[in-house]
Amino acid sequence: MSALETQLAPRKVPQQQRAQFTVDCILKAAESIILKSGYDAATTNNIAEVAGVSIGSLYQYFASKEAIAAALVESAVMNATEVLRDCLIENMTKPLDESAREIIRSILETRKRYSFIFLRLPREVPKLGRLSRNVTTEKFLYNTIRAYYQQHRTEIMVADLEVAMFVAEHIIIGSIDAYLDNNAPVVSDEQLIEQLSDAFVKYLTK
């Protein structure tokens, strides 16, 4: 673990249901405050007050508001990972073009659901930028994603699967994030899914 990861790591992992409830309240309070008033307003005292816990209880689990923000990132990544893993497994044996649409749709939905975490928070908290690059759904899903590519190996013309995975990931995630960040042309979700699916399949099979 790097020095930054150590600094942002929780002080204590909740072991009991009551403790987990306390941590969940802290995280929900922090997210609510940041969404409504910005990161600067999310002081530990403010978070504790909104969460309905004592400041001492907050500091039992988190050393700083940066550590709370880091926990928000990790929670969102893990939740999104589970959704995407289920989608990949469900679509593993479907034809490439059909499965691509469903997987890209799931990626779009999870990135949209957690856009605050994936896009806004790392910009407001510079320390989280490096953490966000290291803690990603793609890294947690590496084996499942590779299994999906192996399943369609006869259709994929790109010789090196690692290269194919890298390029496809950045085409899809980069485009979706730009779309959600309002830096893309005005298109609908369905148009984006259709265009990305077409680009993904053509890249792999041509």
N, C-alpha and C positions, 0 to 999 in steps of 0.2 A: 504494500500500500504506500502511495506517495505521501509526501508531507501535506499536500493539499487535501488528499482524500482523508488523511488522519484528522486534519483540522475540521473537515466538514462531516465526519462520521458521527452518528448518534453516540451519546455518552453511554447509554444503557439500552439494551434491546428488551422490549416488554415481554415478559414471560407469562403473565396471567391476563385473563380477559379484561379485568378492570384496568390494568396498566395499558393494554392495547387500546381500550376505549379512550383513555386520557390522551395517548399519542394521536389517535385519529381526530379527536377534538382540536388538538393543537394544530394539526396539519390543515384541517378544514377552516379553522379560524384564520390561519395565515393566508391561505388561498383567497378567502373572502375579502380580507383587508387589502391584499395586493391588487385584486381585480377591481375593487371599488375605488381605492385611494392611492394605489401605487406602492412600490416596494419601500420607499422611504417612510411611509406611514406605518409599516409593519414592524414596529419596535417589539421587543420581547414582552414589555409590559402590556402593550396594546393587544398582542396576540393572546397572552395569558388571560386578560380581562374578557375578551370576546369568547375565548374557549371555556371560560368558567372554571379555570384552575388557578392555583397559586403560582406566583413567579418561581417559587422554590420547586414546585412540581415540574414546571417547564424545564428548569435547569437540570433536573435529574436526568432528563433525556436528551436535551440539546444544549450545546455550549453557546450557541449564538443564533441569530436569525438566519445567518448564512447556512448554518447546519440544518435549520428547518427547511429552507428553500431547497437544499440539496436532497433532503428526504422527500420533498414534493416531486422532484425530478425522478428520483429512483422509483417512487411509488407509481408514477404515471408510466414509466418505461416498463415496469413489470406487468402492470395491468394491460397495456397495449401488447406486450409480448404474448401474453396468454391468448388474447383475442386473435392475433395474427397466426400463432402456432395452430390453433384450432382450424382456422381458415385454410392454411397450407395443407394440413393433413386431410381435411375434407375434400380438397380439390386436387390432391396428389395424383390421382389416376385419370383425371379428366383430360380431354384434349388441351393442348397448350393454349390455343386462342380462347377457349371457353374458360379455362381456369385462370388465365391472366386477368380477365375482366373482374372475376370475383375477388381475386387477391388484391388487385389495385383498388377496387372499391373498398375493401376492408382497410387497406392502408390509408386511403383518403379519409374514411370515417374516423379512424383512430387518431390521425394527425389533426383532424378538425376538432375532435372531442378534447384533445389535450394540447391545442394550439398555444394556449397560455403557457404551458410548461415547455413545449418544444421550441417555440419561437420567441415569445415575449420575455420570459424570465431570464434566459441566458443573456439577453441584451441589457436587462436592468441590473443584473448581478454578474459583473465580469468574471468573478471567480468560478461561476458555474459553467462558463464557456468550455473550459477544458474537461470538466466533469461530464458535460452533455455530449462531448465528442467521444468520451471513453465508455459511458454507460448508454448504450443504444440498443434498440430492439434488434437491429441487424446482427450485433455481436452475440446476443443471447439466442438468436434463432439460427445461427450459422449452420449447425448440423442439419436442421430441418430444411432450410433453404437449399443446402447442397443436395440433400436427398431428393428434393423436388426437381432440381436440374438434372440429377442422375436419372430420375424417372423418365425424363423427356430427352435423354441423351441422343437418341436416334434422330430427333427432329432438330437438335441444336447443332448449327454448323460452326460456331465459334470453337476453335480447337481447344483453348484453355478455359476450363470452367471457372477458375478463379478470376480471370479477366472478364468473362461474361457476367459473373455475379457482381463484380465491382462496378462495371459500366452500367449495367441495368439498374442497380441500386441507386446510383447517382442520377440517372435519367429520371427515375420514378420519384424518389424522395425530393430531389432538387426541384422538379417541376411542381409537385404537390405543395411544397413549402412556399414556392414563389406564388402559386395560385392563392394560397391561404393568406399570404402576406400582401396581397393586392398589387403584386408587381407583374402580373400576367395579363394578357388580353382578356376582355370580358367574355367568359365562356361559362357554361353551366357545368355542374358536377358530371352529368352524363356525357357531355361533350369531352370533358377532360379525361374521363375514364376510357372512352372510346379511342381518343387520339393516343393516349399513353399505351393502351393495350396493343394498338396497331403498331406503334413504334417499337415496343418491347418484342413482339413476335417477329417483326421484320428484322430487327437487329440480330436476334438469335438464329433465325432460320435462313437468312439470305447469304 
